[in-house]
Amino acid sequence: MEPPVPAPAPAEEAAWWHVLDPRRSLRARAALAVGGAAVAFTLLFAWGAGALFRRTIDAERQARFESLAFQLADKIDRGLYERQRALALAARLPAIRGAAMTPAAARQALEALQDAAFDFSWLGITDATGRVVVATGRLNEGTDAATQPWFRGATERPHVGPPRERPDLARLAATDDDGRAATRFFDVAVPFTGETGQFAGVLAAHVRWNWSEDVLFSVVPDALVREKIGGTLYDAAADVLLDSGASGWTQPPEPPAVPETRGARGTLVEKPAGGAPFYTAYARSRGFRDFRGLGWVAVVRQPLDLAIASVGALRRSIEAGGLALAAIGALAAWIAAGRTARRLRAIGVAAHRIRGGDVLALLPRPQGSDELAGMNRALDTFVEDMRAREAALAAERDRLAAQLHASDAEKR
């Protein structure tokens, strides 16, 4: 007869750290499953929410930045048009183009226009050959301006030139209400005709460029500057005409490659060489009314990391909340699985005792109607049936043994 197989050690005798091993612990498996599923869902949800929010932010920022760039270009165009228009109206005055025009009357008319328009730092009238015949403050009177870009450009149509340094005018120009001295001036010139309709000369003005800064900061106010949203105006040769300096650079980057079409605008992610990327919007000058514009490009930028900072903040918030919920869920699964593990362990201990021959050992009788309680009742019924069969077999063996003993006694 083979020796009985030794019963396995009861669950209580397992090492305490086995409770942390998912291969040995129901609680560890439950906590790992719930916590892992919660972490995976959190990461997936954070990624999806971040991507959706990024698209929403991009759409909102595209409309916002395009609008700012367009406003900057449009206001500059309107400002140039207004000054060109004011000069064109002045060129129609009899004191300037009339047959009885005298230097004194013309100078008085120019000085009146200069008083009415503070930005006009200098006004002058040339004859058909380019000689300055009358000027405010008598500055440059009698000089030859035939080679000046503003005269050559205005012999047939109005001319507007880009801003440039004029030290001679800077010394004479008064400061504005904010105490700013003018250092750069742009040229506006319009042709005028004589009584016979022939080209008679040019009315020109050197206009302070300071007003453009007011335009820039009206489009990009301090509230946007604090977000490092900056505006830059480039001329057709890609030189910087105006810059708010709010986007964190010391020197504005090169202008982005934009279509040559008048009024073109759009957005892009700009990656300057050796610098941080920017979220960029641009708008090319389209002019205003009969002013065709100069092909200038207005650009609004913000560092990309700041532009999408809210997306990262949303993801971090979702991940933090999700990880906290995952920890709570794992703890709840650990506690719930622990109750089940204790019931299973009690069943295992009782089964071990029954297998060892303890006839008084009983399986636990848990309350409830869940699967574990049903399994426990089924095992209890099975054990009781096995005990009843074992008792019946033992009684039958005793009966047969008694009969055999009686038969042997009769034979003797």
Backbone hydrogen bonds, N-H to C=O, Kabsch-Sander energy under -0.5 kcal/mol:
donor,donor_aa,acceptor,acceptor_aa,energy
13,E,10,P,-1.5
14,A,11,A,-1.6
18,H,15,A,-1.5
19,V,16,W,-1.4
20,L,17,W,-1.8
21,D,18,H,-1.3
24,R,21,D,-1.9
25,S,21,D,-2.3
29,R,25,S,-2.0
30,A,26,L,-2.7
31,A,27,R,-2.8
32,L,28,A,-2.6
33,A,29,R,-2.6
34,V,30,A,-2.7
35,G,31,A,-2.8
36,G,32,L,-2.7
37,A,33,A,-2.3
38,A,34,V,-2.4
39,V,35,G,-2.5
40,A,36,G,-2.7
41,F,37,A,-2.5
42,T,38,A,-2.5
43,L,39,V,-2.6
44,L,40,A,-2.4
45,F,41,F,-3.0
46,A,42,T,-2.9
47,W,43,L,-2.3
48,G,44,L,-2.6
49,A,45,F,-3.2
50,G,46,A,-2.5
51,A,47,W,-2.5
52,L,48,G,-2.5
53,F,49,A,-2.8
54,R,50,G,-2.5
55,R,51,A,-2.1
56,T,52,L,-2.1
57,I,53,F,-3.1
58,D,54,R,-3.0
59,A,55,R,-2.3
60,E,56,T,-2.5
61,R,57,I,-3.3
62,Q,58,D,-2.6
63,A,59,A,-1.9
64,R,60,E,-2.3
65,F,61,R,-3.3
66,E,62,Q,-2.4
67,S,63,A,-1.8
68,L,64,R,-2.0
69,A,65,F,-2.7
70,F,66,E,-2.6
71,Q,67,S,-2.6
72,L,68,L,-2.3
73,A,69,A,-2.4
74,D,70,F,-3.1
75,K,71,Q,-2.8
76,I,72,L,-2.0
77,D,73,A,-2.3
78,R,74,D,-2.7
79,G,75,K,-2.5
80,L,76,I,-2.5
81,Y,77,D,-2.6
82,E,78,R,-2.8
83,R,79,G,-1.7
84,Q,80,L,-2.4
85,R,81,Y,-3.3
86,A,82,E,-2.4
87,L,83,R,-1.8
88,A,84,Q,-2.3
89,L,85,R,-2.4
90,A,86,A,-1.9
91,A,87,L,-2.0
92,R,89,L,-1.1
93,L,90,A,-1.8
96,I,93,L,-1.7
97,R,93,L,-2.3
98,G,94,P,-2.1
101,M,98,G,-1.5
106,A,102,T,-2.9
107,R,103,P,-2.6
108,Q,104,A,-2.2
109,A,105,A,-2.1
110,L,106,A,-2.4
111,E,107,R,-2.5
112,A,108,Q,-1.9
113,L,109,A,-2.1
114,Q,110,L,-2.4
115,D,111,E,-2.1
116,A,112,A,-1.8
117,A,113,L,-1.9
118,F,116,A,-0.6
120,F,117,A,-1.6
121,S,119,D,-1.2
121,S,206,H,-1.9
122,W,206,H,-1.2
124,G,204,A,-2.3
125,I,134,V,-3.1
126,T,202,V,-2.5
127,D,131,R,-1.9
130,G,127,D,-1.3
132,V,143,T,-2.8
133,V,125,I,-2.8
133,V,131,R,-0.6
134,V,125,I,-1.5
136,T,123,L,-2.4
138,R,135,A,-1.9
139,L,136,T,-1.6
141,E,138,R,-1.3
142,G,132,V,-3.5
143,T,140,N,-1.9
145,A,130,G,-3.0
145,A,143,T,-0.6
148,Q,145,A,-1.5
151,F,148,Q,-0.6
152,R,148,Q,-2.3
153,G,149,P,-2.5
154,A,150,W,-0.9
155,T,152,R,-0.7
157,R,153,G,-0.6
159,H,189,A,-3.3
161,G,187,D,-2.9
164,R,185,F,-2.1
166,R,183,T,-1.4
170,A,166,R,-2.6
171,R,167,P,-1.7
172,L,168,D,-0.5
172,L,169,L,-0.6
173,A,169,L,-2.6
176,D,180,R,-2.0
179,G,176,D,-2.0
185,F,164,R,-2.5
186,F,207,V,-2.3
188,V,205,A,-2.5
189,A,159,H,-2.5
190,V,203,L,-2.3
192,F,201,G,-2.2
194,G,198,Q,-2.4
197,G,194,G,-1.5
200,A,192,F,-2.7
201,G,192,F,-1.2
203,L,190,V,-2.8
204,A,124,G,-2.8
204,A,202,V,-0.6
205,A,188,V,-2.5
206,H,122,W,-2.3
207,V,186,F,-3.0
207,V,205,A,-0.6
208,R,119,D,-2.9
209,W,184,R,-1.9
212,S,209,W,-1.6
213,E,210,N,-1.5
214,D,210,N,-0.9
215,V,211,W,-1.7
216,L,212,S,-2.7
217,F,213,E,-2.5
218,S,214,D,-1.1
219,V,215,V,-1.4
220,V,216,L,-2.9
224,L,221,P,-0.9
225,V,221,P,-2.0
226,R,222,D,-2.2
227,E,224,L,-0.9
228,K,225,V,-2.1
229,I,224,L,-2.1
230,G,228,K,-0.7
230,G,301,R,-2.3
232,T,299,V,-2.7
233,L,242,L,-3.0
234,Y,297,V,-2.8
235,D,239,D,-2.4
238,A,235,D,-2.0
241,L,233,L,-3.4
242,L,233,L,-1.6
244,S,231,G,-2.4
258,V,256,P,-0.7
263,G,285,S,-0.9
264,A,261,T,-1.9
266,G,282,Y,-1.7
268,L,280,T,-2.5
270,E,268,L,-0.7
270,E,278,F,-2.8
275,G,272,P,-1.9
278,F,270,E,-3.1
279,Y,302,Q,-3.2
280,T,268,L,-2.9
280,T,278,F,-0.7
281,A,300,V,-2.5
282,Y,266,G,-2.4
283,A,298,A,-2.1
284,R,264,A,-3.4
285,S,296,W,-3.6
288,F,291,F,-2.2
291,F,288,F,-2.4
292,R,290,D,-0.7
297,V,234,Y,-2.3
298,A,283,A,-2.9
299,V,232,T,-3.1
300,V,281,A,-2.7
301,R,230,G,-2.6
302,Q,279,Y,-1.4
304,L,277,P,-2.3
306,L,303,P,-0.8
307,A,303,P,-2.2
308,I,304,L,-2.0
309,A,306,L,-1.0
311,V,308,I,-0.6
312,G,308,I,-1.7
313,A,309,A,-2.4
314,L,310,S,-2.2
315,R,311,V,-2.4
316,R,312,G,-2.6
317,S,313,A,-2.2
318,I,314,L,-2.6
319,E,315,R,-2.9
320,A,316,R,-2.7
321,G,317,S,-2.7
322,G,318,I,-3.1
323,L,319,E,-2.7
324,A,320,A,-2.0
325,L,321,G,-2.4
326,A,322,G,-2.6
327,A,323,L,-2.3
328,I,324,A,-2.3
329,G,325,L,-3.1
330,A,326,A,-2.8
331,L,327,A,-2.3
332,A,328,I,-2.6
333,A,329,G,-2.7
334,W,330,A,-2.4
335,I,331,L,-2.4
336,A,332,A,-2.8
337,A,333,A,-2.9
338,G,334,W,-1.8
339,R,335,I,-1.6
340,T,336,A,-1.6
341,A,337,A,-3.0
342,R,338,G,-2.4
343,R,339,R,-1.8
344,L,340,T,-2.6
345,R,341,A,-2.8
346,A,342,R,-2.3
347,I,343,R,-2.1
348,G,344,L,-2.5
349,V,345,R,-2.6
350,A,346,A,-2.3
351,A,347,I,-2.7
352,H,348,G,-2.3
353,R,349,V,-2.2
354,I,350,A,-2.6
355,R,351,A,-2.7
356,G,352,H,-1.6
357,G,354,I,-1.6
358,D,353,R,-2.3
359,V,357,G,-1.1
361,A,358,D,-0.9
374,G,370,D,-2.3
375,M,371,E,-2.6
376,N,372,L,-2.4
377,R,373,A,-2.4
378,A,374,G,-2.3
379,L,375,M,-2.6
380,D,376,N,-2.6
381,T,377,R,-2.6
382,F,378,A,-2.4
383,V,379,L,-2.9
384,E,380,D,-2.5
385,D,381,T,-2.6
386,M,382,F,-2.5
387,R,383,V,-2.5
388,A,384,E,-2.5
389,R,385,D,-2.6
390,E,386,M,-2.5
391,A,387,R,-2.4
392,A,388,A,-2.5
393,L,389,R,-2.8
394,A,390,E,-2.1
395,A,391,A,-2.2
396,E,392,A,-2.4
397,R,393,L,-2.3
398,D,394,A,-2.2
399,R,395,A,-2.3
400,L,396,E,-2.5
401,A,397,R,-2.5
402,A,398,D,-2.0
403,Q,399,R,-2.3
404,L,400,L,-2.5
405,H,401,A,-2.0
406,A,402,A,-2.3
407,S,403,Q,-2.4
408,D,404,L,-2.2
409,A,405,H,-1.7
410,E,406,A,-1.8
411,K,407,S,-1.9
412,R,408,D,-1.6
